[in-house]
Amino acid sequence: MGPLFRRVTGEGKGVGSRRLADKQVARLVKSAALAAGVRGDLPEGERSGRFSGHSLRAGLASSAEVDERYVQRQLGHASAEMTRKYQRRRDRFRVNLTKAAGL
C-alpha cells in the first residue's frame, strides 16, 4: 500500500514514493472538477471555490453505505458529530458509484 496521491516524475514515466502535500491534492481535485465540467451551471470562479481535497473526504462520508462509526474511524474523527458535519445529503447518492464500478 502507500499514499494514493504521489508525485509523477520523468515526464510521466515514474511515480515517486512520497505523498503529495495537501495543497497539491486540493489543486488536483479542483482542476479535475473544473475540467470535467462538474457544476457547469455555475460561473467558473464560484465552481472553483466549491472543490478541494476536503471534497474527497466529504464525498466519502456522504456516499459510504456503512455504519457511521466506520466512516468516523476511517476519517479519523474523535466524535460522530464531526463526521456528520462532513456528510452531505445522503439521499443524493442513490447509487454507490464505487460499488457499481466493482471497486
Legacy VTK file of the C-alpha trace (Angstrom):
# vtk DataFile Version 3.0
C-alpha trace
ASCII
DATASET POLYDATA
POINTS 103 float
0.000 0.000 0.000
1.045 3.574 0.484
-0.162 7.030 -0.431
-2.686 7.353 -3.248
-1.600 10.780 -4.478
2.108 10.715 -5.317
4.394 12.838 -7.459
4.804 11.741 -11.079
8.382 12.107 -12.310
10.397 11.767 -15.508
7.797 13.014 -17.998
5.116 10.796 -16.508
7.233 7.647 -16.632
7.863 7.214 -12.919
5.939 7.578 -9.687
7.613 8.882 -6.565
7.230 7.139 -3.227
6.304 10.197 -1.171
2.775 11.529 -0.816
1.720 14.873 -2.257
1.123 17.727 0.147
-2.496 18.553 0.986
-2.383 21.757 -1.075
-1.193 19.834 -4.134
-4.066 17.347 -3.769
-6.521 20.237 -3.392
-5.247 21.775 -6.653
-5.612 18.427 -8.446
-9.165 17.916 -7.214
-10.129 21.470 -8.172
-8.641 21.260 -11.675
-10.176 17.817 -12.319
-13.636 19.014 -11.243
-13.392 22.091 -13.454
-12.090 20.082 -16.429
-14.918 17.558 -16.023
-17.489 20.337 -16.047
-18.844 19.485 -12.608
-21.489 22.061 -11.652
-21.254 23.634 -15.079
-24.352 25.652 -14.202
-22.185 27.927 -12.017
-19.638 30.560 -13.100
-16.071 29.219 -13.087
-14.994 31.364 -10.134
-17.806 30.031 -7.985
-17.244 26.450 -9.156
-13.567 26.736 -8.327
-14.367 27.631 -4.731
-16.574 24.577 -4.236
-13.948 21.870 -4.752
-10.904 20.930 -2.701
-9.231 17.968 -1.067
-11.990 18.274 1.533
-14.438 17.342 -1.240
-12.938 13.842 -1.288
-13.467 13.355 2.445
-16.977 14.797 2.340
-17.839 12.617 -0.651
-16.602 9.515 1.142
-18.510 10.394 4.308
-21.677 11.076 2.308
-21.694 8.087 -0.001
-20.487 5.340 2.322
-23.211 2.786 2.877
-21.843 1.512 6.165
-22.402 2.211 9.828
-21.384 5.767 10.725
-18.773 4.584 13.234
-16.727 3.009 10.414
-16.780 6.284 8.486
-15.772 8.095 11.666
-12.835 5.746 12.177
-11.710 5.979 8.524
-11.745 9.773 8.605
-10.009 9.859 11.980
-12.710 11.873 13.708
-12.886 11.829 17.502
-16.652 12.316 17.509
-19.648 11.247 15.458
-20.725 14.900 15.491
-17.661 15.854 13.420
-18.334 13.014 10.973
-21.891 14.262 10.499
-20.535 17.705 9.554
-18.758 16.040 6.630
-21.857 14.194 5.458
-23.852 15.874 2.735
-27.430 14.977 1.901
-27.305 11.192 1.738
-30.379 10.840 -0.478
-28.493 12.438 -3.364
-26.387 9.288 -3.651
-28.925 6.665 -4.615
-26.264 4.507 -6.261
-22.868 3.957 -4.677
-20.592 4.554 -7.662
-17.694 2.705 -6.088
-19.794 -0.444 -5.701
-21.325 -0.017 -9.148
-17.821 0.110 -10.642
-16.902 -3.113 -8.842
-14.352 -1.472 -6.541
LINES 1 104
103 0 1 2 3 4 5 6 7 8 9 10 11 12 13 14 15 16 17 18 19 20 21 22 23 24 25 26 27 28 29 30 31 32 33 34 35 36 37 38 39 40 41 42 43 44 45 46 47 48 49 50 51 52 53 54 55 56 57 58 59 60 61 62 63 64 65 66 67 68 69 70 71 72 73 74 75 76 77 78 79 80 81 82 83 84 85 86 87 88 89 90 91 92 93 94 95 96 97 98 99 100 101 102
